[in-house]
Amino acid sequence: MTTVGSLGDLHPYLAIALGLQARGHQAVLATGEYYRRKIEALGLDFRAVRPDCAWVADRKVMVRFMHPRWGLVRAGRELLPALRESYEDLLGAADGADLLVSQMPLAARLVAEKTGIPWASTIHMPLFFFSTYDLPILPIAPVLSSHLRCLGPAFWGPLLRLSKRATRFLAKPWYRLRAEIGLPPTKDDNPLCDSHSPTLVLALFSKLLAGKQPDWPPQTVVTGFPLYDQNEGTGLPPALRRFLEDGPPPLVFT
């Protein structure tokens, strides 16, 4: 299994890996070196895949990556220059694997297609299905997208395809590496958005958050949230405890 990013990106895979291990499988986590100690402390096998993810400890960098409009673009600028290294590392980590499970499909898709290893891709948020039947409030244009949701697939379908193709230039490093390793051209509108496994897509969220839409890949399975509960014995911060005890329980979504 491979992922990249913050703890929010890592923890679902820890839950899946621990579940697989409890059922007698060998689960290997392939991600940034920054997480080695955390993963190995759980008794899971670790393989380092660049980039090392050390930037998650830099608050200024994370603020840039979490920007509601430009965060994804900035994260892409961090990850795409390391694509060749990610591919090389993941190719070695996947040697002998029965199944490759990936969050970020860029390098994983190339490894799966090059080696023939069965591959399952994952989606953490309904947003990244880019459904024209259940259009999200787009961070880059929240007011416009909220008012025009009612126009439906007939309007949004062509516009979304046009948007994907217009931003396809951002995937130039992916196309270049794909050609260099001898894989045929792809017909995707944009591999940064459309790199779903052809056999299994795991939607790692609850059906209460989003139901399966007609334009999701038909091989999608909504799994529910894979929860990893970390208990380091530190307890709640005093301010948070006082807030929770002051009045009726709040509804928390994260």
C-alpha contacts under 8 A as a table, 3 or more apart, distances in Angstrom:
res1	aa1	res2	aa2	distance
1	M	13	Y	7.24
1	M	17	A	7.99
1	M	27	A	7.35
1	M	28	V	6.05
1	M	29	L	5.08
1	M	30	A	5.91
1	M	100	L	5.79
1	M	101	V	4.59
1	M	102	S	5.71
2	T	29	L	5.89
2	T	30	A	4.63
2	T	31	T	5.67
2	T	90	L	8.00
2	T	100	L	7.78
2	T	101	V	6.36
2	T	102	S	4.93
2	T	103	Q	6.48
2	T	104	M	7.69
2	T	108	A	7.74
3	T	9	D	6.72
3	T	10	L	6.50
3	T	13	Y	7.79
3	T	30	A	6.89
3	T	31	T	5.56
3	T	102	S	6.06
3	T	103	Q	5.11
3	T	104	M	6.04
4	V	9	D	6.59
4	V	10	L	7.15
4	V	31	T	5.85
4	V	32	G	6.67
4	V	53	C	7.04
4	V	103	Q	7.52
4	V	104	M	6.89
5	G	8	G	7.62
5	G	9	D	5.56
5	G	10	L	7.08
5	G	53	C	6.33
5	G	56	V	7.20
6	S	9	D	5.28
6	S	10	L	6.43
6	S	53	C	7.72
6	S	56	V	5.86
7	L	10	L	4.80
7	L	11	H	5.76
8	G	11	H	5.72
8	G	12	P	7.38
9	D	12	P	6.64
9	D	13	Y	7.68
10	L	13	Y	5.54
10	L	14	L	6.46
11	H	14	L	4.93
11	H	15	A	6.32
11	H	227	L	7.28
11	H	228	Y	5.73
12	P	15	A	5.16
12	P	16	I	6.33
12	P	204	L	7.86
12	P	225	F	7.56
12	P	226	P	5.19
12	P	227	L	6.08
12	P	228	Y	6.43
13	Y	16	I	4.94
13	Y	17	A	5.83
13	Y	29	L	7.75
13	Y	226	P	7.74
14	L	17	A	5.06
14	L	18	L	6.00
14	L	39	I	7.72
14	L	228	Y	6.39
15	A	18	L	5.31
15	A	19	G	6.14
15	A	226	P	5.65
15	A	227	L	5.65
15	A	228	Y	4.75
16	I	19	G	5.05
16	I	20	L	6.15
16	I	226	P	6.49
17	A	20	L	5.11
17	A	21	Q	6.06
17	A	27	A	5.33
17	A	28	V	7.40
17	A	29	L	7.61
17	A	44	L	7.59
18	L	21	Q	4.99
18	L	22	A	6.10
18	L	27	A	7.67
18	L	44	L	7.68
19	G	22	A	5.17
19	G	23	R	6.51
20	L	23	R	5.12
20	L	24	G	6.59
20	L	25	H	5.36
20	L	26	Q	7.22
20	L	27	A	6.50
21	Q	24	G	5.17
21	Q	25	H	4.85
21	Q	26	Q	5.79
21	Q	27	A	6.11
22	A	25	H	7.31
26	Q	45	D	7.95
27	A	44	L	6.69
27	A	45	D	6.65
28	V	44	L	6.47
28	V	45	D	4.73
28	V	46	F	5.68
28	V	47	R	7.10
29	L	39	I	7.53
29	L	44	L	7.23
29	L	45	D	6.19
29	L	46	F	4.97
29	L	47	R	6.20
30	A	46	F	5.86
30	A	47	R	4.55
30	A	48	A	5.67
30	A	49	V	5.86
30	A	90	L	7.12
30	A	93	A	6.85
31	T	35	Y	7.27
31	T	46	F	7.75
31	T	47	R	6.61
31	T	48	A	5.45
31	T	49	V	4.86
31	T	50	R	7.16
31	T	52	D	7.43
32	G	35	Y	5.98
32	G	36	R	7.42
32	G	48	A	5.52
32	G	49	V	5.24
32	G	50	R	5.69
32	G	51	P	5.82
32	G	52	D	3.84
32	G	53	C	5.11
32	G	54	A	7.72
33	E	36	R	5.30
33	E	48	A	5.18
33	E	49	V	6.97
33	E	50	R	7.50
33	E	51	P	7.98
33	E	52	D	4.78
33	E	53	C	7.04
33	E	54	A	7.86
34	Y	37	R	7.73
34	Y	52	D	5.63
34	Y	53	C	5.77
34	Y	54	A	5.41
35	Y	38	K	5.38
35	Y	39	I	6.23
35	Y	53	C	7.91
36	R	39	I	5.35
36	R	40	E	6.05
36	R	46	F	6.37
36	R	47	R	7.97
36	R	48	A	7.57
37	R	40	E	5.28
37	R	41	A	5.89
38	K	41	A	5.33
38	K	42	L	6.89
39	I	42	L	5.46
39	I	43	G	7.06
39	I	44	L	5.83
39	I	45	D	7.33
39	I	46	F	6.61
40	E	43	G	5.10
40	E	44	L	5.15
40	E	45	D	6.20
40	E	46	F	6.45
41	A	44	L	7.36
47	R	93	A	6.04
48	A	52	D	7.62
48	A	89	D	7.06
48	A	93	A	7.97
49	V	52	D	6.85
49	V	85	E	7.71
49	V	86	S	5.66
49	V	89	D	5.12
49	V	90	L	6.10
50	R	53	C	7.78
50	R	82	A	6.88
50	R	85	E	6.00
50	R	86	S	5.05
50	R	89	D	6.89
51	P	79	L	7.15
51	P	82	A	6.32
51	P	85	E	7.74
51	P	86	S	6.90
53	C	56	V	5.96
54	A	57	A	6.03
54	A	58	D	7.66
55	W	58	D	5.13
55	W	61	V	6.49
55	W	62	M	7.38
56	V	59	R	7.26
56	V	61	V	7.36
56	V	62	M	6.19
57	A	62	M	7.89
58	D	61	V	5.43
58	D	62	M	6.33
59	R	62	M	5.11
59	R	63	V	6.13
60	K	63	V	5.18
60	K	64	R	6.46
61	V	64	R	5.14
61	V	65	F	6.31
62	M	65	F	4.90
62	M	66	M	6.01
63	V	66	M	5.13
63	V	67	H	6.32
64	R	67	H	5.43
64	R	70	W	7.87
64	R	71	G	5.98
64	R	74	R	7.17
65	F	70	W	7.47
65	F	71	G	4.09
65	F	72	L	6.52
65	F	74	R	5.96
65	F	75	A	5.72
66	M	70	W	7.99
66	M	71	G	4.94
66	M	72	L	7.73
67	H	70	W	5.54
67	H	71	G	4.40
67	H	72	L	7.97
68	P	71	G	6.05
68	P	139	P	5.43
68	P	140	I	7.17
69	R	72	L	7.62
69	R	139	P	5.10
69	R	140	I	4.55
70	W	73	V	5.32
70	W	74	R	6.23
70	W	140	I	7.48
71	G	74	R	5.18
71	G	75	A	6.15
72	L	75	A	5.03
72	L	76	G	6.09
73	V	76	G	5.07
73	V	77	R	6.36
74	R	77	R	5.10
74	R	78	E	6.53
75	A	78	E	5.09
75	A	79	L	6.30
76	G	79	L	5.08
76	G	80	L	5.74
77	R	80	L	5.73
77	R	81	P	6.85
78	E	81	P	6.51
78	E	82	A	7.47
79	L	82	A	5.46
79	L	83	L	6.52
80	L	83	L	5.02
80	L	173	P	6.72
80	L	174	W	7.68
81	P	84	R	7.59
81	P	173	P	7.40
82	A	85	E	5.37
82	A	86	S	6.07
83	L	86	S	4.95
83	L	87	Y	6.07
83	L	106	L	7.61
83	L	107	A	6.49
83	L	173	P	7.41
83	L	174	W	7.27
84	R	87	Y	5.12
84	R	88	E	6.24
84	R	107	A	7.93
84	R	177	L	6.95
85	E	88	E	5.14
85	E	89	D	6.08
86	S	89	D	5.26
86	S	90	L	5.96
86	S	107	A	6.17
87	Y	90	L	5.19
87	Y	91	L	5.88
87	Y	107	A	4.89
87	Y	108	A	7.21
87	Y	110	L	7.37
87	Y	111	V	6.75
88	E	91	L	5.15
88	E	92	G	6.49
89	D	92	G	5.34
89	D	93	A	6.21
90	L	93	A	4.81
90	L	94	A	5.90
90	L	107	A	7.39
90	L	108	A	7.19
90	L	111	V	7.19
91	L	94	A	5.35
91	L	95	D	6.60
91	L	111	V	5.81
92	G	95	D	5.45
94	A	97	A	5.28
94	A	100	L	7.15
97	A	100	L	6.92
97	A	117	I	7.21
98	D	117	I	6.65
98	D	118	P	6.92
99	L	117	I	6.13
99	L	118	P	5.08
99	L	119	W	5.75
99	L	120	A	7.53
100	L	108	A	7.64
100	L	112	A	7.30
100	L	117	I	6.71
100	L	118	P	6.21
100	L	119	W	4.68
100	L	120	A	6.25
101	V	119	W	5.84
101	V	120	A	4.80
101	V	121	S	5.75
101	V	122	T	7.37
102	S	105	P	5.99
102	S	108	A	6.25
102	S	119	W	7.75
102	S	120	A	6.53
102	S	121	S	5.01
102	S	122	T	6.10
103	Q	121	S	6.11
103	Q	122	T	5.12
103	Q	123	I	6.65
103	Q	124	H	7.96
104	M	107	A	7.46
104	M	108	A	7.16
105	P	108	A	4.99
105	P	109	R	5.26
105	P	121	S	6.74
105	P	195	S	5.92
105	P	196	H	7.31
106	L	109	R	5.72
106	L	110	L	6.83
106	L	174	W	7.15
106	L	191	P	7.60
106	L	192	L	7.12
106	L	195	S	7.27
107	A	110	L	5.25
107	A	111	V	6.25
108	A	111	V	5.04
108	A	112	A	6.03
109	R	112	A	5.09
109	R	113	E	6.10
109	R	119	W	7.78
109	R	195	S	7.05
109	R	197	S	7.60
110	L	113	E	5.22
110	L	114	K	5.94
110	L	178	R	6.82
111	V	114	K	5.10
111	V	115	T	5.95
111	V	116	G	7.95
111	V	117	I	7.89
112	A	115	T	5.40
112	A	116	G	5.36
112	A	117	I	5.14
112	A	118	P	6.65
112	A	119	W	6.12
113	E	116	G	5.36
113	E	117	I	7.41
113	E	183	L	7.66
114	K	181	I	7.82
114	K	183	L	7.02
119	W	197	S	6.20
119	W	199	T	7.30
119	W	200	L	7.33
120	A	197	S	5.51
120	A	199	T	6.87
120	A	200	L	4.94
120	A	201	V	5.72
120	A	202	L	7.05
121	S	196	H	5.81
121	S	197	S	5.22
121	S	200	L	6.59
121	S	201	V	4.97
121	S	202	L	6.23
122	T	196	H	7.87
122	T	201	V	5.51
122	T	202	L	4.58
122	T	203	A	5.83
122	T	204	L	6.77
123	I	126	P	7.22
123	I	128	F	6.78
123	I	129	F	7.68
123	I	201	V	7.45
123	I	202	L	6.30
123	I	203	A	4.96
123	I	204	L	6.03
124	H	128	F	7.89
124	H	203	A	6.27
124	H	204	L	5.12
124	H	205	F	6.42
125	M	128	F	5.99
125	M	129	F	7.94
125	M	203	A	7.56
125	M	204	L	7.43
125	M	205	F	6.91
126	P	129	F	5.65
126	P	130	F	7.59
126	P	203	A	7.74
126	P	209	L	7.94
126	P	210	A	6.46
127	L	130	F	5.69
127	L	131	S	7.66
127	L	135	L	7.92
127	L	136	P	5.97
128	F	193	C	7.31
129	F	193	C	7.98
129	F	216	W	6.38
130	F	135	L	6.91
130	F	136	P	7.66
130	F	160	L	7.98
131	S	134	D	5.47
131	S	135	L	5.65
131	S	136	P	7.94
131	S	213	Q	7.02
131	S	215	D	6.12
131	S	216	W	6.73
132	T	135	L	5.24
132	T	152	G	6.45
132	T	153	P	4.84
132	T	156	W	5.65
132	T	157	G	5.81
132	T	160	L	7.89
132	T	215	D	7.33
133	Y	152	G	6.21
133	Y	153	P	5.75
133	Y	213	Q	6.58
133	Y	214	P	7.33
133	Y	215	D	7.38
134	D	213	Q	7.28
135	L	145	S	7.87
135	L	149	R	6.17
136	P	145	S	7.57
136	P	146	S	7.89
137	I	141	A	7.64
137	I	142	P	5.32
137	I	143	V	7.91
137	I	145	S	5.57
137	I	146	S	5.56
138	L	141	A	5.42
138	L	142	P	5.09
138	L	145	S	6.06
138	L	146	S	7.95
139	P	142	P	5.27
141	A	144	L	5.55
141	A	145	S	6.02
142	P	145	S	5.36
142	P	146	S	6.00
143	V	146	S	5.31
143	V	147	H	6.32
144	L	147	H	5.41
144	L	148	L	6.17
145	S	148	L	5.19
145	S	149	R	5.94
146	S	149	R	5.65
147	H	150	C	7.29
148	L	151	L	5.71
149	R	152	G	6.21
151	L	154	A	7.26
151	L	155	F	5.84
151	L	156	W	7.18
152	G	155	F	5.83
152	G	156	W	6.09
153	P	156	W	4.91
153	P	157	G	5.01
154	A	157	G	5.82
154	A	158	P	7.31
155	F	158	P	6.40
155	F	159	L	6.68
156	W	159	L	5.03
156	W	160	L	5.80
157	G	160	L	5.27
157	G	161	R	6.32
158	P	161	R	5.17
158	P	162	L	6.11
159	L	162	L	5.07
159	L	163	S	6.14
160	L	163	S	5.00
160	L	164	K	6.20
161	R	164	K	5.15
161	R	165	R	6.24
161	R	189	D	6.65
162	L	165	R	5.20
162	L	166	A	6.00
163	S	166	A	5.02
163	S	167	T	6.33
164	K	167	T	5.36
164	K	168	R	6.16
164	K	189	D	5.81
164	K	190	N	5.44
164	K	193	C	7.55
165	R	168	R	5.01
165	R	189	D	5.39
165	R	190	N	6.05
166	A	169	F	7.29
167	T	170	L	5.84
167	T	171	A	7.96
167	T	190	N	7.46
168	R	171	A	5.54
168	R	172	K	7.45
168	R	189	D	7.33
168	R	190	N	5.25
168	R	191	P	7.72
168	R	192	L	7.88
169	F	172	K	5.47
170	L	173	P	7.78
171	A	174	W	5.27
171	A	175	Y	6.37
171	A	190	N	7.47
171	A	191	P	6.99
171	A	192	L	6.55
172	K	175	Y	5.12
172	K	176	R	6.02
173	P	176	R	5.07
173	P	177	L	6.15
174	W	177	L	5.26
174	W	178	R	6.03
175	Y	178	R	5.05
175	Y	179	A	6.29
175	Y	185	P	8.00
176	R	179	A	5.34
176	R	180	E	6.30
177	L	180	E	4.97
177	L	181	I	6.30
178	R	181	I	5.51
178	R	182	G	6.58
178	R	183	L	5.53
178	R	184	P	7.62
178	R	185	P	7.88
179	A	182	G	5.21
179	A	183	L	5.64
179	A	184	P	6.88
179	A	185	P	7.38
180	E	183	L	7.63
188	D	191	P	5.92
188	D	194	D	6.36
188	D	195	S	7.91
189	D	194	D	7.06
190	N	193	C	5.61
190	N	194	D	5.85
191	P	194	D	4.89
191	P	195	S	5.10
192	L	195	S	6.51
196	H	201	V	6.52
196	H	217	P	7.72
197	S	200	L	5.62
197	S	201	V	5.96
198	P	201	V	7.82
198	P	219	Q	7.29
199	T	219	Q	6.07
200	L	219	Q	5.17
200	L	220	T	6.05
200	L	221	V	7.44
201	V	217	P	7.43
201	V	219	Q	5.92
201	V	220	T	4.45
201	V	221	V	6.19
202	L	220	T	5.82
202	L	221	V	5.16
202	L	222	V	6.12
202	L	223	T	6.54
203	A	220	T	6.68
203	A	221	V	5.90
203	A	222	V	4.55
203	A	223	T	5.94
203	A	224	G	7.54
204	L	222	V	6.33
204	L	223	T	5.46
204	L	224	G	5.62
204	L	225	F	5.34
204	L	226	P	6.66
205	F	209	L	6.89
205	F	210	A	7.89
205	F	222	V	6.55
205	F	223	T	6.30
205	F	224	G	4.41
205	F	225	F	4.46
205	F	226	P	7.69
206	S	209	L	5.35
206	S	210	A	6.86
206	S	222	V	6.84
206	S	223	T	6.80
206	S	224	G	4.01
206	S	225	F	5.76
207	K	210	A	5.06
207	K	211	G	5.09
207	K	212	K	7.84
207	K	222	V	6.59
207	K	224	G	6.71
208	L	211	G	7.02
211	G	222	V	7.98
212	K	216	W	6.73
212	K	220	T	7.89
212	K	222	V	7.46
213	Q	216	W	5.42
214	P	218	P	7.98
215	D	218	P	7.90
216	W	220	T	7.02
217	P	220	T	5.61
223	T	226	P	7.75
231	N	234	T	7.70
232	E	235	G	7.89
236	L	240	L	6.41
236	L	241	R	5.96
237	P	240	L	5.35
237	P	241	R	6.23
238	P	241	R	5.06
238	P	242	R	6.19
239	A	242	R	5.22
239	A	243	F	6.28
240	L	243	F	5.05
240	L	244	L	6.24
241	R	244	L	5.20
241	R	245	E	6.20
242	R	245	E	5.17
242	R	246	D	6.11
243	F	246	D	5.25
244	L	247	G	7.17
244	L	248	P	7.86
244	L	249	P	6.37
244	L	250	P	7.33
245	E	248	P	7.72
245	E	249	P	7.70
